């Protein structure tokens, strides 16, 4: 295994584990840091084996919050969506990532109970703004790192 992949998987695990605590409370909203980081990481790797390792790493960290199967499904869908966007919609990675973060942020509000979304719309707006800002920061930090090592694949 590549050492950068191991470090990235460990970081994803730690952030996912910390996501289940009130550590990421900003403006009265728990920012979905693991979502923003997972999307940024998904655009930095491209092999199915790397995606599987990263999905398992993130899912193991997030299990105390939503359960093993739901966490693994969440991360697998993020990595599959990033792969599909990169392969079939050749946009700029930043724009594609923002679209994925927005979609998955929306999905985390809609899937549990769609009837609650209208009452949580203002909270959703704050969370999506924070998630997108965090993704943009992650993307800006990770892009040069992976580009230097020729791992940034588009």
Order of alpha helices (4+ residues) and beta strands (2+ residues): alpha-beta-beta-alpha-alpha-alpha-alpha-alpha
